[in-house]
Amino acid sequence: MKVYLGEFEELVLLTIATLGNEAYGVSIQQDIETRCNRTISIGALHSTITRLEEKGFLKSWMGGATQERGGRSKRYYEITQAGKRAVSETKSLRDELWDLSKIKLSLK
């Protein structure tokens, strides 16, 4: 079954893969904002993360409580095999479309 990811879903999955063991809400938000030069709300991010978890593309766990967070724990995220497959299929589709569209997109 083909899976189609939205742009923001793809960004979130790739950012989590990039951050590795440091992938938690605020770090994901900051990384996307820095790389894309755009502001995203933490609510939009959490809605997307929840949707990706429900689809089986992410898994999460609670880290230990930290003093810097007033004794609260961080929720960490990791991309699953299904998530890796979804990102790979999305990249293949985009690559195919880019290759097919080169003539039409050429500035020459």
N, C-alpha and C positions, 0 to 999 in steps of 0.2 A: 504494500500500500504506500503510495506516495504521500509525503508529508510536506505541507507548504507552511513555511514560517513567515510571519510578518517581519518587516524591517526591524522593529524594536525587539521582537523576540529573538531574532538572529543576533542583534547587538548584545543582548543580555547573555545569551548562551556563550558567545565568543568571549565576552568580557570575563565571565566566570571561569572559562577554560584558561584564559590568560592569567588571571589572578591566582589560580591554584588554591593553596591553603589559606590565602588571605581574602577569599571571596565571601563577603558578608554585605548586608544592605548598603551601608554608607560607602564602603570601598568600591562597590559596584557602581553606585550612583556617581561618585567622584570620578572614577575612571572613564565612564561613558561621557560625562560632561566635559572632561578635559580633552578626550580624543575627538569628540564630535563638535566641540565648541557650541554646545546647546544646554539649556537648563532642563532638567527633568524633575518631576516631583517624586518624592519617596513613595507616595500613594500609587502613582502610575507604575513605578518599578515593582512594588509589592504585588499589585494586581497581576502583572505580567509573570512574576516569579511564581505566584500561586497557580496560574494557568499552566505554566510549564511543568510544575510539579505534578499537577493533575494529569497531564498528558504523559507523565513518566520520563520527561526529558531532564529533570533535575531531582536530586535528593538533598535533604538538609539534615542538620544535626545541631544541637546546642553545644557551644563551647563552654568553658568554665567561666564563672563570674570573675569580673575584674574590678579593681578599685577605681580605675579611670571611668568606669560606667556606673559607679555607685552601687556596685555589687550585682549588677545585672549581667546576664550572659548574652553573647552574640549568637545569632543563628548563621551558620556557615552553609554554603551551597557547593555542590559538585555536579558536573554534567555527567549524565548516565550514558551507557552504550547507546540507548535509543536516542538520546539527545545528540550524541556524536554522529549517529547515522542521519538524523534530521538535518544537522548543519551541513554534512557532507552532500546530501541530496540537494539541498538548497544551493550550495556552491556550484555543484555540477550543472544545475538548471541555469543559474546565472551565467556561468562560463559559456554554456552552449548559446545562450541568447546574445551574449557579448560577441562571440565569434560570428554568429549569423548577422549581426547588425553592423559590423565594421564598415561595410561599404556605405551604409546609410548614415553612419555617424562621422565619417571621414570629413575633415575640413578642407580637403583638397578639391 
